[in-house]
Amino acid sequence: MSQRSRVLPSFGLSLGFTLAYLSLIVLIPLSAVFIKSLGVGWDGLWEILSSERILKSLQLSFTTALIAALINVIFGFLLAWCLVRYSFPGKRIVDALVDLPFALPTAVAGIALTSLYASTGWIGQLLEPLGIKIAYTSLGITLALIFIGIPFVVRTVQPVLSDLETELEEAASALGANRFQIVTKIILPILFPALLTGFALAFARGVGEYGSVIFIAGNIPYETEIAPLMIITRLEEYDYAGATTIAVVMLIISFFILFLINLVQAWASRRTGRTAR
């Protein structure tokens, strides 16, 4: 028996099951979406995609998801740092609360955020005299996406930060490096691939988020109407070609952005490996 057979028995059978599973769950449904959208022809596709309402919804979805993911990278890193490097009363509770958006139904999250940040809510009524309106604006959409995306960054960075040896920081400090230099020259380069992964996960979740957004968005056409809502609207109108066309555009843009992120992540991983050697 060869070494490969001993290490990975039944490779052919495992690969067959894997490809069959991916085909049924991913490839066939995505192919069906593409085929359905192409059924209207190129003129029909252009007519759907040239709609100002659809373009505005796509711009809103990707812009708010991008902003929310960037904010989550910053505060997710800080939260992970506190959970790993410090001990404080209630640490276990805070650590458990990070996973709350995973367990909480998104519709419940949307209703709760709307109740808090509406003009009559506990927080909204304090902000309204200052001229700050969150509910039923793009700011409210971004807030909802921050809420559902923060766990992706924290849970991606936290294990990497736990494995980071403090001896590196101590050695750098002994050589005369200040705290800012230690963070920017040692810690962040090592954590960069993990931060990028967390950003990609939060961004991908935010682009397709629906339940937590529709309540706080207000769904005002051309202003706070997200792309997933446009897909649902087209489906309710039995316009399946229009719904799949919007879905295909979101899929292509998301795939392109995630592909670029993966390239940067691979480059950062190689650079970190060379630095470690």
N, C-alpha and C positions, 0 to 999 in steps of 0.2 A: 504493500500500500504506500502510495507516495506521501510526501510530507504535506502537500496541499490537501489531500483527501483526509488525512488525520486531523489537520487543523480545522477544516471546514467541511464536514461530511454533508452529503446530499446537496451540494452546491447548486446543481442543475434544478432540482426540485424546488429549493428555496427561492432561486431566481425566478422560476416560473410562477410561483405563487405571488412573489413581489410584483412582477410585471402585470399579472392578471389583476391584482388588487389596485395598482396604480391606474390601470386602464379603466376599470369599472368606476373608481371613485374620482379620478382626476381627468384623464385624457378623453374618455368618451363624452362626459358632460361638457367639457370645454370645447370639444370638437362640434358638438351639437349646437352650442351657442354661436360659434363662428358660422356654421352652415346655415342656421336660421337667419342670422343677420344678413348674409350674402344673398338670401332669397329675394330681397327687394331690388337687387341690382345696384350698380354704382350710382345711378341717378337718385334712387331712393335713399341710399346711404348718405349721399351728400345733402339731400333735402333734410334728412333728420338731423345730421350733425351741424348743419348751418343754422339751426334754430338758436336764436339768442338766448332763449330760456334754458335750453340744454347746456349751452356753452357756459352760461353763468353758474349753473348748478355744478358742472364739472370743475370750474375754477374755484368755487367755494369749497367743495369737498377736498380737493388736493391742497389748497392753500391752508385751510384750517388744520388739516391733518399734519402738514409739514410744520406749522408753527407749534402745534401741541407736542409733536414728537421732539422738537428742539428743546422746548421747555422741560419736557420729561427727562431728557438727557441730563440737564443741569441739576434739577432737583432730585431726580432719581439717583444720581451719583452721590449727592450730599446725604440723602437718606440712607443709602447703602453704606456709606462711610460711617455714619453715626451708629448703625446697627452692628457693624463689624468691629469698629475700633473703640467704642465706648460702652460702658455699663451704666445704666441709669434706671431708676424706678419705672416700672411699666414697660420695660423693653420688650418683653414677650408679647404684651398686648399690641404694641406698635408693629412688631414684626408680623403678628397675625392680621392686623388691619390692612397691611399691604396687599394681602390676597383677597380682600373683600370685593373689589371689582370683578374678580374671577367668579366668585360664588353668587354675587348679587345679580338678579335679572336686570338686564339693561333698561327695560321699561321702568322698573322701580327706581333705578338710578336717575333716569330722566325726569320722572315725576318729583323725586326728592330735590333735585337741583332746581327745577322750575319753582317749586314751593319756596325754596330758600332765596332765590335771586330774582323772583318777580317783584314788581313794584310794591306789592303788599306783603312780601316775604320778610323774614327776620333780617336778612342781610340786604336785600334789595331796597327796602324802605329807608335804610341808612345811607345807601349810595345814591338814591334818586335825588335828594337835595343837592348833591355835589355834581349833578349832571351826568352821572355814570349809569348807564342802562346795560344790563347784562342779558337778562332773559329776552328772547325773541330778537336777538341780534347775532352777528357772527362771533362776537365775543363769548356769548353763551355757548355756541357750538364748540368753540375752542376749549372752553372750560369742561364741557362734557367729555371731549376727546382726551383731555389731560387726565380726567378721572379714570377713564377705562384703560389708559395706556401706561400709567405710572408703574404698575406691577411688572410689566415686561422689562423695563430698564433695571429696576431694583433687583429682580430675580436673575437677571443676566449678569450684572456687575457683581453682586454680592459674593458668589462663590469664587470668582477670580480674585476679588479683594481679600477674601479669607485666606487664599493660598499665597498671597503676596508677603514675602518675608520682610519683617521690619528691620532685619539686619542691613538691607540695602539702604534704607533711609538713615540708619545710624552711621553707616560707613560714609555716606555722602555728607552727613552733618559733621563727622569727624574731620573730613577733608576741607571743611570750610563752607559748604553750601548752605545757603539760607533756606527757609521753609518754602518760599516761592520757587526757588530753583529745584528743590526736591520734588515738589508736586509737578512742575512742568517738564522736568527733564527725566524723571524716573518713574513716577506713579502714572501719570497720564499716558505716556507712550505704551506702557504695559497694559493699561486698561482700555486703550483706544479700540482694539478689535471688539471687546465686549460691549463698550459703549455704542459702537456702530451697529452691532447686532441688536441691542436693545432699541436703538433708534429705528432700525428697519422693521422690527416687530411692532412697535408702537405706531409707526406710520402706516403699515399695512392694515393694522386693526382699525385705525382711524378713518382710512379712506372708505372702507366698507361698512362702517358703523351706522346703525339705523335706530335701534330701540331707544338708546339714551339721548339721541339728538332730536328726534321729531317733536318731543314735548317742549324742550327749551328753545328750539329754533323758531317756532311759530309758523314755519313753512310759508313764508311770504314769497310769491313768485318774483324772480329776478333779484331777490335780496337774501333770504335765508332758506332757500329751497335747495336741499342737498341732492346729489346725483342718485343715491339709493332710493330716495323718495320718488324721483322721476321715473325710476324703473318700476316701482310699485304702482305708480299712477298709470303708466302705459299698460301694465298687466291688467289692471282693473278696467281699462278701456278696451281690452282684448287686442291691443296693438303689440303683439308678440315680437314683430320685427323691430319696432322702435325700442322696446325694452331690451332686447338682445343686442341691438346696436350700441346703446349706451353702455351696456355691460362689457362689450368687446372693447370699446374705447378705454374704459376704466382698466380693463385687464391689460391692454397693451401698454398704457402709460405706467401702470404699477409695475409690470414686468421690467420695463426699461429702467425705471428708477431703482428697483431692487437689484437688477443686473449691475448697474453702476456701483451700488453700495457694496455688492459682493466683490467687485474688482478692487475697490478701495480697501475692503477688509482683508482680502488676500495679500495685497501689497503691504498693509500694515503688519500682518502676521509674519510675513517674510522679513520685514525690517526689524521687528521685535526679536525674531529668532536670531538674526545676525548680530543684533546689539547684545543679546544675552551671551552669545558665544564669544 
